[in-house]
Amino acid sequence: MDAGSQTWPPPAPSPPPFSSRPRASPSPHRRRRRHSKKQHKPPPAQPPPTPSPAPQGADFSALPPELVHRALAASCASDVAAASRACRAWRDALRPLREAAALHAYGRRVKHGPVAGAAARGGGGGGRIEAERQRALGLFRRAARLGSAAAMVDAGLMCWEEGRRVEAVEYYRSAAELGHPVGMCNLGVSYLEADPPKAEQAIRWFYPSASAGNARAQYNLGLCLQNGKGIKRNQKEAAKWYLRAAEGGNVRAMYNICLCYSYGEGLAQDPVRAKRWLQLAADCGHKKALYECGIKLCAAGDKVKSLTYLELATRRGETAAAHMRDVILESLSAASTQRALSDADKWKPRALHPRSILRSVTLLQPYLRNLHKAVHYR
């Protein structure tokens, strides 16, 4: 057979990638990936999916203006201003609330302006003060008509102070229906003070206001739960709301939670925590707390400071403190008495921000621990 007619075997296929390298024995720590010789074909091209139509109302700018206005009626001026920058539709819907916020702020400046300050310092000018009050009330009413819940609360408060309680309750109800916590709390208080009292309706408004963080509503709700007024008596639940109100800055709740810890009512008995809250309530000006702190200081031997506390309690109307104050006065020298009364004249109630209350109670612990060694809380 000649070379031209010889049949040669077919050429070997080209090696797969990286197969020209010498194959090493597989390492126990590393396993080489095996490449498949099967060629993967790209999937057939598919037409782009048809976009589904957007659901109705997905665009927040398409919300009804009345809904946007109502949703932000109880918000502060800064929140209304921030929402107005969201889109043109919201800016147009919130224009009345922005105007109401300006009127409300101006009315507060008129109400608490230099004329009211001069009257508080004994400057007189009763006619001018009344004129400024009516001017502020007019501004609040204009802002309330534009939908501001905060202006409704202030207008109701001024009407309540002037004896027009029916009109005040209507303002409170309007603010409460818009979700304003102070409006709900004031409406509940007005139901409690009605003749006859409507405790069930008061509880209905105290709960949402207390849940929103209003310290006064939390205190009133705890009081109703403790006394069984409008709701089944529950001392444990009452102590819970007292504690929240005390942490929120309510001075009466500070004293009540002191009693709860002291006698174990609704909470585990804890004399140290009771003394912390008692001291904090006294520093904030609670008359019964001032009286009790004065008694404890007298028993601990600090009669000068005890006289200061008892004098402060007497000035605030605590009749039981007057007798004890007179007894201590007879036992002190003229110099010590003068120093104690001078401290009472200079004393100012402590203003606490809610965030700093728990920290302040913690800082009082060393002083109260030493006082607890000397005097036992009954």
Backbone torsions as a table, in degrees:
resi	resn	phi	psi	omega
1	MET	NA	126.8	-179.3
2	ASP	-78.0	169.2	-175.5
3	ALA	-68.4	-28.6	-177.1
4	GLY	-72.4	-29.1	-178.1
5	SER	-97.9	3.1	-179.0
6	GLN	-72.1	137.6	179.0
7	THR	-96.8	120.1	-180.0
8	TRP	-96.8	149.2	177.0
9	PRO	-62.9	152.9	-179.3
10	PRO	-63.9	149.3	-179.5
11	PRO	-64.4	146.2	178.7
12	ALA	-67.9	145.2	179.0
13	PRO	-66.5	154.9	179.6
14	SER	-65.8	141.3	-177.5
15	PRO	-66.9	152.5	177.1
16	PRO	-66.8	166.4	-179.1
17	PRO	-57.7	141.7	177.3
18	PHE	64.8	5.9	-179.8
19	SER	-78.0	-13.5	179.5
20	SER	-73.2	-16.3	177.5
21	ARG	-73.6	148.2	178.1
22	PRO	-66.5	132.8	-178.0
23	ARG	-76.9	120.9	-180.0
24	ALA	-94.1	163.3	177.6
25	SER	-68.6	138.4	-177.2
26	PRO	-60.9	131.7	179.8
27	SER	-78.9	145.4	178.1
28	PRO	-68.6	-19.9	-177.5
29	HIS	-98.5	-18.0	-176.5
30	ARG	-138.7	131.4	-179.3
31	ARG	-115.5	123.1	-177.7
32	ARG	-74.0	139.3	178.9
33	ARG	-71.8	133.9	176.2
34	ARG	-91.5	127.0	-178.6
35	HIS	-91.3	131.2	178.9
36	SER	-76.5	141.5	177.7
37	LYS	-80.5	-9.7	-179.1
38	LYS	-74.5	126.5	-179.6
39	GLN	-81.9	125.0	-179.8
40	HIS	-87.0	124.5	178.4
41	LYS	-86.2	138.9	178.0
42	PRO	-63.6	143.5	-179.4
43	PRO	-63.7	149.4	180.0
44	PRO	-63.5	142.8	-178.8
45	ALA	-64.9	132.8	179.5
46	GLN	-109.8	148.3	179.3
47	PRO	-65.7	146.0	179.9
48	PRO	-60.3	142.9	-178.5
49	PRO	-64.9	145.5	179.5
50	THR	-76.8	122.8	-179.0
51	PRO	-62.0	133.2	179.2
52	SER	-75.9	146.4	-179.7
53	PRO	-64.2	141.4	179.6
54	ALA	-64.2	138.3	-180.0
55	PRO	-64.8	154.2	179.9
56	GLN	-65.0	133.5	177.2
57	GLY	81.2	11.3	179.9
58	ALA	-68.8	-28.7	-180.0
59	ASP	-83.0	116.6	-176.7
60	PHE	-66.8	-19.5	178.1
61	SER	-72.5	-12.3	179.9
62	ALA	-89.5	4.3	178.1
63	LEU	-64.1	148.0	178.8
64	PRO	-61.9	139.2	180.0
65	PRO	-57.9	-34.5	179.6
66	GLU	-64.0	-37.4	179.5
67	LEU	-68.2	-42.2	178.2
68	VAL	-62.9	-43.6	179.8
69	HIS	-61.8	-44.5	-177.8
70	ARG	-70.1	-36.4	-177.7
71	ALA	-65.3	-28.7	-176.3
72	LEU	-110.1	10.5	-177.7
73	ALA	-65.3	-29.7	-179.1
74	ALA	-95.9	6.6	-178.8
75	SER	-85.2	161.7	178.1
76	CYS	-77.3	170.5	-175.1
77	ALA	-63.9	-36.8	-179.2
78	SER	-66.3	-37.1	177.9
79	ASP	-67.9	-39.9	177.9
80	VAL	-63.9	-41.0	178.8
81	ALA	-65.4	-39.6	178.9
82	ALA	-66.6	-41.3	178.5
83	ALA	-67.2	-29.6	179.8
84	SER	-67.0	-21.3	179.6
85	ARG	-87.6	1.0	-177.6
86	ALA	-69.8	-46.5	-179.7
87	CYS	-163.1	170.5	-177.2
88	ARG	-66.1	-37.8	-178.8
89	ALA	-63.4	-42.0	178.7
90	TRP	-69.3	-36.9	179.1
91	ARG	-61.4	-41.1	179.2
92	ASP	-70.8	-36.7	-178.1
93	ALA	-69.7	-31.5	-175.3
94	LEU	-96.4	7.6	179.0
95	ARG	-59.1	-43.2	177.4
96	PRO	-62.4	-36.3	179.9
97	LEU	-69.4	-34.5	176.7
98	ARG	-65.7	-40.8	176.8
99	GLU	-66.0	-39.4	178.5
100	ALA	-64.4	-38.2	178.9
101	ALA	-64.0	-38.4	177.9
102	ALA	-66.8	-42.3	178.2
103	LEU	-64.5	-40.2	-179.7
104	HIS	-65.1	-43.9	179.0
105	ALA	-63.7	-39.0	178.9
106	TYR	-67.4	-39.2	178.0
107	GLY	-63.7	-37.5	177.5
108	ARG	-67.5	-35.1	176.7
109	ARG	-67.5	-36.2	177.5
110	VAL	-68.1	-43.2	-177.2
111	LYS	-66.2	-40.6	-176.0
112	HIS	-108.2	26.3	-176.3
113	GLY	-79.0	-165.2	-176.2
114	PRO	-62.8	-30.4	179.8
115	VAL	-65.9	-45.1	178.2
116	ALA	-65.7	-36.0	178.0
117	GLY	-65.1	-40.4	178.3
118	ALA	-66.0	-36.3	178.2
119	ALA	-66.9	-37.5	179.1
120	ALA	-66.0	-29.1	178.5
121	ARG	-87.7	4.3	177.9
122	GLY	87.4	30.3	-177.2
123	GLY	-85.3	-7.5	180.0
124	GLY	78.9	-152.8	-179.5
125	GLY	76.1	49.9	-175.8
126	GLY	-63.9	-40.1	-179.7
127	GLY	-64.3	-41.0	179.3
128	ARG	-68.7	-35.6	178.7
129	ILE	-64.3	-43.7	179.9
130	GLU	-64.8	-38.6	178.0
131	ALA	-62.8	-41.0	178.6
132	GLU	-67.3	-36.8	177.6
133	ARG	-63.7	-43.9	179.1
134	GLN	-66.7	-33.4	176.5
135	ARG	-66.5	-42.4	177.6
136	ALA	-64.6	-40.8	178.8
137	LEU	-62.6	-39.1	177.0
138	GLY	-62.2	-40.5	177.5
139	LEU	-65.4	-39.9	178.4
140	PHE	-64.0	-40.1	-179.8
141	ARG	-66.0	-39.5	177.6
142	ARG	-63.6	-42.7	178.3
143	ALA	-66.4	-35.8	179.0
144	ALA	-66.2	-39.1	177.9
145	ARG	-64.1	-27.0	177.7
146	LEU	-83.8	-2.9	172.3
147	GLY	107.6	6.9	-178.9
148	SER	-78.8	118.5	179.6
149	ALA	-69.8	-35.0	178.3
150	ALA	-64.0	-38.0	177.1
151	ALA	-67.8	-34.7	176.3
152	MET	-61.4	-41.2	179.8
153	VAL	-63.3	-46.1	-178.7
154	ASP	-67.2	-38.6	176.9
155	ALA	-64.6	-41.7	177.2
156	GLY	-64.3	-36.9	179.3
157	LEU	-65.0	-42.1	179.5
158	MET	-67.8	-39.0	177.2
159	CYS	-65.2	-36.6	178.5
160	TRP	-65.5	-41.3	179.3
161	GLU	-66.1	-29.2	-179.7
162	GLU	-88.7	1.6	176.8
163	GLY	92.5	-1.6	179.7
164	ARG	-90.9	74.4	-170.6
165	ARG	-73.2	-32.6	179.3
166	VAL	-62.9	-45.0	177.9
167	GLU	-65.6	-37.4	179.5
168	ALA	-64.2	-42.2	-179.6
169	VAL	-63.8	-36.1	178.1
170	GLU	-64.7	-40.9	176.3
171	TYR	-64.7	-43.3	179.2
172	TYR	-61.7	-41.7	-178.7
173	ARG	-64.5	-41.5	179.3
174	SER	-62.4	-42.4	178.4
175	ALA	-68.3	-37.9	-179.7
176	ALA	-66.0	-39.6	179.4
177	GLU	-66.7	-22.4	175.1
178	LEU	-86.6	-3.1	176.1
179	GLY	92.1	16.4	179.9
180	HIS	-77.6	123.3	-175.8
181	PRO	-60.3	-41.3	-179.5
182	VAL	-68.2	-37.6	176.8
183	GLY	-62.8	-41.5	177.7
184	MET	-65.3	-40.7	179.5
185	CYS	-65.7	-46.2	-179.3
186	ASN	-64.8	-34.4	176.8
187	LEU	-66.3	-40.3	176.5
188	GLY	-62.7	-41.5	178.6
189	VAL	-64.4	-38.8	179.3
190	SER	-65.3	-32.8	175.3
191	TYR	-69.1	-36.8	178.3
192	LEU	-66.6	-34.8	-177.1
193	GLU	-91.9	5.7	178.7
194	ALA	-71.9	166.0	179.5
195	ASP	-123.8	102.6	1.4
196	PRO	-79.6	160.5	-179.7
197	PRO	-64.5	146.0	177.7
198	LYS	-116.2	76.0	-172.3
199	ALA	-67.0	-35.4	-179.1
200	GLU	-63.3	-41.7	178.1
201	GLN	-70.2	-32.4	176.5
202	ALA	-63.3	-44.2	178.8
203	ILE	-61.2	-36.1	-179.1
204	ARG	-59.9	-32.4	-179.7
205	TRP	-96.2	-23.0	178.3
206	PHE	-67.8	-38.0	-175.9
207	TYR	-60.7	-53.4	179.7
208	PRO	-65.4	-34.5	178.0
209	SER	-67.4	-42.8	177.6
210	ALA	-65.1	-39.0	178.0
211	SER	-65.8	-27.9	177.3
212	ALA	-80.0	-4.5	175.0
213	GLY	103.0	9.4	179.5
214	ASN	-75.4	117.7	-173.8
215	ALA	-67.2	-36.1	-179.8
216	ARG	-67.0	-40.5	177.0
217	ALA	-65.9	-37.2	177.2
218	GLN	-63.1	-41.5	178.0
219	TYR	-65.1	-45.9	-179.2
220	ASN	-65.3	-36.4	177.4
221	LEU	-65.8	-42.3	176.0
222	GLY	-62.0	-37.9	179.2
223	LEU	-65.2	-41.6	178.6
224	CYS	-66.3	-38.2	179.0
225	LEU	-68.6	-35.3	179.7
226	GLN	-69.2	-40.8	-176.3
227	ASN	-93.4	-2.9	-177.8
228	GLY	66.0	37.8	-177.2
229	LYS	-97.7	107.4	-180.0
230	GLY	80.0	-1.1	-177.5
231	ILE	-158.4	159.8	179.7
232	LYS	-65.2	137.5	-178.2
233	ARG	-63.5	131.2	-178.9
234	ASN	-149.3	97.7	-175.3
235	GLN	-68.2	-35.7	-179.8
236	LYS	-65.4	-43.8	177.8
237	GLU	-67.2	-36.2	178.0
238	ALA	-63.1	-42.7	179.1
239	ALA	-63.5	-34.6	178.4
240	LYS	-63.1	-44.0	-179.6
241	TRP	-73.3	-33.0	174.5
242	TYR	-60.4	-43.0	-178.8
243	LEU	-64.1	-41.6	177.9
244	ARG	-64.4	-41.3	179.8
245	ALA	-66.5	-39.1	178.1
246	ALA	-64.1	-42.1	177.1
247	GLU	-66.8	-24.0	176.9
248	GLY	-85.4	-2.8	174.9
249	GLY	106.6	5.2	179.6
250	ASN	-79.1	119.6	-172.6
251	VAL	-69.6	-40.2	179.1
252	ARG	-62.7	-38.5	178.2
253	ALA	-66.8	-32.1	176.2
254	MET	-60.3	-43.4	179.6
255	TYR	-68.9	-39.8	-179.4
256	ASN	-67.6	-37.2	179.3
257	ILE	-71.8	-27.0	172.6
258	CYS	-62.2	-42.9	178.1
259	LEU	-66.8	-37.0	178.9
260	CYS	-62.7	-44.8	178.1
261	TYR	-69.2	-32.0	-175.8
262	SER	-71.7	-42.2	-176.1
263	TYR	-104.4	0.3	179.7
264	GLY	69.7	35.9	-179.6
265	GLU	-97.2	104.8	-179.9
266	GLY	84.4	-16.4	178.5
267	LEU	-136.5	160.5	176.5
268	ALA	-66.3	138.9	-177.5
269	GLN	-63.3	128.8	-176.7
270	ASP	-148.6	93.4	-177.3
271	PRO	-62.1	-32.6	-178.5
272	VAL	-67.0	-47.5	177.9
273	ARG	-66.0	-33.8	177.2
274	ALA	-60.5	-42.7	-179.5
275	LYS	-69.1	-33.7	177.0
276	ARG	-60.9	-49.9	-178.0
277	TRP	-68.6	-33.4	177.5
278	LEU	-64.1	-44.6	179.8
279	GLN	-65.5	-40.2	179.8
280	LEU	-66.6	-39.8	177.0
281	ALA	-64.6	-38.2	177.6
282	ALA	-66.1	-41.6	178.9
283	ASP	-64.3	-26.1	177.9
284	CYS	-89.0	-2.6	172.6
285	GLY	102.0	13.4	178.1
286	HIS	-71.1	125.9	-170.3
287	LYS	-66.8	-40.7	179.4
288	LYS	-68.8	-36.1	177.2
289	ALA	-66.9	-37.9	176.0
290	LEU	-62.6	-41.6	-180.0
291	TYR	-63.9	-46.6	-178.1
292	GLU	-67.8	-37.1	176.3
293	CYS	-65.2	-37.3	176.8
294	GLY	-62.8	-39.9	178.0
295	ILE	-64.0	-42.9	-178.0
296	LYS	-68.2	-38.1	178.3
297	LEU	-67.0	-35.8	177.0
298	CYS	-65.5	-42.0	178.7
299	ALA	-66.7	-29.6	178.5
300	ALA	-80.2	-8.3	176.6
301	GLY	102.2	-2.7	-179.9
302	ASP	-95.1	81.6	-174.4
303	LYS	-74.3	-28.9	-179.3
304	VAL	-66.6	-49.9	179.3
305	LYS	-68.8	-32.9	176.9
306	SER	-62.2	-40.6	178.3
307	LEU	-63.7	-37.1	177.7
308	THR	-61.3	-46.5	-179.2
309	TYR	-65.6	-42.2	-178.7
310	LEU	-68.2	-35.2	176.2
311	GLU	-65.1	-42.2	177.9
312	LEU	-63.6	-41.6	178.6
313	ALA	-64.8	-38.0	178.4
314	THR	-65.8	-40.6	179.2
315	ARG	-64.4	-26.6	179.5
316	ARG	-90.1	3.4	173.1
317	GLY	100.1	12.2	177.1
318	GLU	-83.2	101.0	-173.9
319	THR	-66.7	-29.7	-178.7
320	ALA	-68.2	-20.4	-177.7
321	ALA	-80.2	-22.2	-175.0
322	ALA	-64.7	-43.1	-178.8
323	HIS	-63.9	-45.9	-179.4
324	MET	-65.4	-35.4	176.9
325	ARG	-61.9	-43.7	-179.6
326	ASP	-65.2	-34.9	178.2
327	VAL	-65.2	-42.7	-179.2
328	ILE	-69.6	-34.6	179.5
329	LEU	-59.5	-37.1	-178.8
330	GLU	-70.5	-22.0	-175.8
331	SER	-97.8	-2.8	-178.2
332	LEU	-107.4	155.5	176.0
333	SER	-75.1	168.7	-179.1
334	ALA	-64.7	-37.7	-179.6
335	ALA	-66.9	-43.5	179.3
336	SER	-66.1	-39.3	178.3
337	THR	-64.0	-42.2	179.7
338	GLN	-63.6	-38.9	-179.9
339	ARG	-66.9	-41.9	-179.4
340	ALA	-66.2	-42.8	179.3
341	LEU	-69.6	-32.9	175.7
342	SER	-65.5	-39.8	176.6
343	ASP	-64.6	-35.3	177.9
344	ALA	-67.4	-36.0	178.2
345	ASP	-67.6	-34.5	-177.7
346	LYS	-85.5	-13.4	-173.2
347	TRP	-68.8	141.4	175.5
348	LYS	-131.8	141.3	178.8
349	PRO	-63.2	144.6	-177.3
350	ARG	-78.1	128.9	177.3
351	ALA	-98.3	118.5	-176.2
352	LEU	-114.8	135.3	169.3
353	HIS	-79.1	142.7	-177.8
354	PRO	-53.2	-33.0	-177.4
355	ARG	-71.2	-23.3	-176.7
356	SER	-96.6	-0.3	-175.2
357	ILE	-68.8	-47.8	-179.3
358	LEU	-63.3	-37.3	178.3
359	ARG	-66.2	-37.8	179.3
360	SER	-66.3	-38.7	177.6
361	VAL	-63.4	-38.0	178.9
362	THR	-66.7	-38.7	-179.0
363	LEU	-68.7	-21.9	179.9
364	LEU	-79.7	-6.7	-171.6
365	GLN	-59.7	-45.7	-178.9
366	PRO	-60.2	-43.8	-179.6
367	TYR	-63.2	-42.8	-176.9
368	LEU	-71.2	-30.2	177.9
369	ARG	-65.5	-41.0	177.8
370	ASN	-67.0	-37.7	178.7
371	LEU	-67.6	-32.9	-179.5
372	HIS	-66.9	-29.4	178.3
373	LYS	-67.9	-31.2	-175.9
374	ALA	-88.7	-35.1	-174.8
375	VAL	-128.0	132.1	176.5
376	HIS	-92.8	131.5	178.5
377	TYR	-76.3	126.7	-176.6
378	ARG	-72.7	NA	NA
